[in-house]
Amino acid sequence: MKKLLGVALGILTAIGGFLDIGDMVTNAVVGSRFGLGLAWVVVLGVGGICLYANMAGRVAAVSGRATFEIIRERLGPRAALANLGASFLINLLTLTAEVGGVALALQLAAGTGPLMWMPVAAFAVWLVIWRVRFSVMENVTGLLGLCLIVFAVALFLTGPDWGELTGQAFAPAVPESESTAVYWFYAVALFGAAMTPYEVFFFSSGAVEERWTVADLARSRINVAVGFPLGGILSVAIAGCAAVVLLPRGIEVTSLSEVVMPVVVAGGTLALAFVLVGIVAATFGAALETTLSSGYTLAQFFGWSWGKFRRPAEAARFHVSMMIALVVGLAVLATGVDPVLVTEVSVVFSAVALPLTYLPILLVANDREYMGEHVNGPVVNALALAYLPVIVVASIAAVPLLVMTGAGA
């Protein structure tokens, strides 16, 4: 029963944790401008994150080592340091976006400016990381994040033309009002939002935190194979809501209030309450994960003691590095930068960083000396290798498309 509960909670956590502020905003923006014309990218991204997390979780369970410990060993100190610099900066940008997302959600709930909520959100993140057990932290935020199912309910309540939505999804086309470059910019952004590197840093480090072994491989596969696809369905539901309510009215998503507008139109005040709880939980959970990922990457690279299973005094540098990351993120937000803009930029740069961590994990997952009989099977390996050129192309195209389109303007 304990193992069954662990699997169930893991699945629910994956569903609630998949939809961070990057996924919510990017899917809503895309839905309001392209309908479901980019739903295929969500499917592609969900497949990619399932493969990536499956390999990283299996490597961690078999070896007892997390992603950046492996990257340093495989690439050597110099190449791994460049990898660390890029991954850490992008993770820090994502952390800034997630803290800003919590503040924006609290602003919607309370009606006061987000600047007041930013230090509250950052302090709450630090307090939970400092005092709350890993399993409690992960499961509570994931379960509350399930309130985002209200987007799927709202999509049905709006009574859409299912034939039109299906046509948009299965016969994607660039609308006359949009350019091809903008279309592909948002394709890369959606792909980066689905395959954000911090998810894998957190997943593999969490496997070590929870002391996974070979006996936990089935649990890992179930969590990945069920949780992430269900999170992807909710992503498509967000885009669908925007396509039905916002696109016909010519309303583009520029703030979190537009993201939740279709839910309010469909379900009123009660639906709004559910979606606010879900957004706060999902963004707060993602803020926890990105903060922990900041500490994980530094500690694993430099060989520091790390992990929430250790008392803070036993992993002082790990905890101090997370506090500094939170302070830096808060300082960036204090300049008045738009958290939604930070979110849109962070998902694009997430695509840039993907090859840096994907390739080392793919290599180790095929190393029989390291993994023994638990190397990639032929099907997983074929799919993982097929994704590699897609990841590389997205990484190369991300910045030119960002500049060319003015961040999709």
Salt bridges, closest charged atoms under 4 A:
GLU73 OE1 - ARG65 NH1 2.26
GLU178 OE1 - ARG33 NH2 2.83
GLU210 OE1 - ARG219 NH2 3.47
GLU314 OE2 - ARG311 NH2 3.22
ASP367 OD2 - ARG74 NH2 2.18
